């Protein structure tokens, strides 16, 4: 058997792995600067970019290799199918069985019409995504996340492969103390070869198979040029300055696998957009029930890159602008051309069926070389190879048309009575990707009559990503972001995104109006002396929103305040609020967003007209999924609404409503939500969406004979407007504004759905060897199963301070060497007492274990 060190693959990949190996010293024994393993957390890998240990570069390198492996896995059938066809052709012609000279594949590259037929008949090519972002983390950090063929997070098996690859140098050195650097690199390469064999049943160290990947790259590239739906490895990133360097590491890693041309550098893109893009491109021809057939059939979307795609960048102060232009349009030849190709393997960058004037082409080439590093505004009109790549504009076109259809149906259902006032909404873009992309939905904002006033949107040299701004800052600090308007009107809406636009929170300045409300409520309801209620339920408001008399407000466990209109409250305070003096804000977080969407769904369901079915029918379920961080007042509110509608709204006799707590991390909420007919899930930090199983809804509607009911049709279109792959701040933002109009409520009334208990979480540094011994409950993390003595101390603290409403739990961070301690109680002081005592208890435990 041939030694793998003699293979072309080994010669190509060894320098690349060596180049991005974590930093080490070698004084008789190799010692890596960072001796601890890093894990592929809930959101991929995240580390300091300029860390001296270079762990991030190592992780990016391995992720680049692995995403290439996945692309090969899901597309290598092309080679198998063409091999089988040639075999049959040779057998029929009596030409023997010699089919590995590459000539046949070269003809397939040229004969793209033949490949298109093969694609429809046999082959299902797939896109894979990889995105560079550290989301809400500081600007000097970065990270990487791989997106699977289904547009979702990669599965646990793939995560384990990545963890093995990224940490293999540490594991090897533990077993081989006096090894050399070459030994470590060879072990990593052997691991890569082994994963290829396990996952794809290919020996990539076989030179013929390695060459076949080059052929695969060429075949798909030429197919892409001539077909609307492209198949590539899609790479994107947020607005961090380190992204260009890391993007090039991914490209370099892919080149080591002989993938040069099927690399779509989308560049700036929101994380949810990348998830949707992969899902859309891979399912558009699959008759997927979650994609709007009407939009697809009308082809009302932009599919490939265009020469003016990046014109919007001129409006922003971006350091890497010129490099992004080059990357997006693949200006640099090394990105697309493999230097090992022979002259006989002509790899044209132009579509094969497009005739281009040669003289014009040469002039454009000269102009490109002259201006690529001098002038960012040069024309890309004749760079025809951009037809091989899709752009993110698909996402915006698709959801604009989807919204227009939804809005039309809603207006028809409610006789054009949807209340919409022209108003300004101040949007904190966190100096992140939302700065560049939110304007692409301007068409929708005009329909909603909303003026989007952006701030913290990369306007100057001091616009630092996530610095004193963004959803995480507002959520953690409980204060407004920087650069907020100095004077605002009471109840002015603010929303804030995080760095990659997958989280959203709303907030407003309530102080003056809240004080006035308390005054009015005390006058009108003198008997109410309980300032720390389980939950405040405004039943009059619920009645008005849902539109009928089905809600029963008789419940002694809850205080029902007297409802006052917004106009009544505003008449007392017409002056502007000085935001430089007033830092107190009311935050509408993930649970409040769930409540808003849940009430909209109830409203639509309550309008469906049904008759008592004669036969037994199947149920659907609405599952509301949350984490242990979710405030208990939210649970009380949802349970109260649930109990009332089950009794008083007829259609809910055929609907199960479940409230489920799961582990922290979007992939856990995502998994549970996917199993439901309607799955609503948000973390308190504002990350979430709604999933819908259209097939389950279809079966249920047929059994109740409501399939053609206008309210049921609107419900489906409403649910399908949400991103069906991941939490999406942009689509959530639009859905929130639509829902507020549909329910005809203000941000103040929305905020008053319930009053949350005071809560807070803090971080405590903890050595890794102790961290691994602290094990929360595997399903929900509400308490520790190990060590039991630590959990017993926490229980004693809570029972002593606030037995009725108090709550506290401890869990290890998924990505850092930290313990997170969460506390919640009836009052702010009790919450602080629990948190302080729990922190002392945890620190004592850590010191005892060291």
Beta strands, then each sheet from edge to edge (+ up, - down):
strand 1: 24-26
strand 2: 30-32
strand 3: 45-48
strand 4: 128-132
strand 5: 141-147
strand 6: 233-237
strand 7: 263-268
strand 8: 423-428
strand 9: 450-455
strand 10: 487-488
strand 11: 493-497
strand 12: 504-508
strand 13: 577-578
strand 14: 586-588
strand 15: 620-627
strand 16: 655-662
strand 17: 678-682
strand 18: 688-692
strand 19: 758-765
strand 20: 775-776
strand 21: 784-786
strand 22: 807-812
strand 23: 818-825
sheet 1: 1+ 2-
sheet 2: 3+ 5- 4+ 6+ 7+
sheet 3: 9+ 8+ 11+ 12- 14+
sheet 4: 10+ 13-
sheet 5: 16+ 15+ 17+ 18-
sheet 6: 19+ 23- 22+
sheet 7: 20+ 21-
end
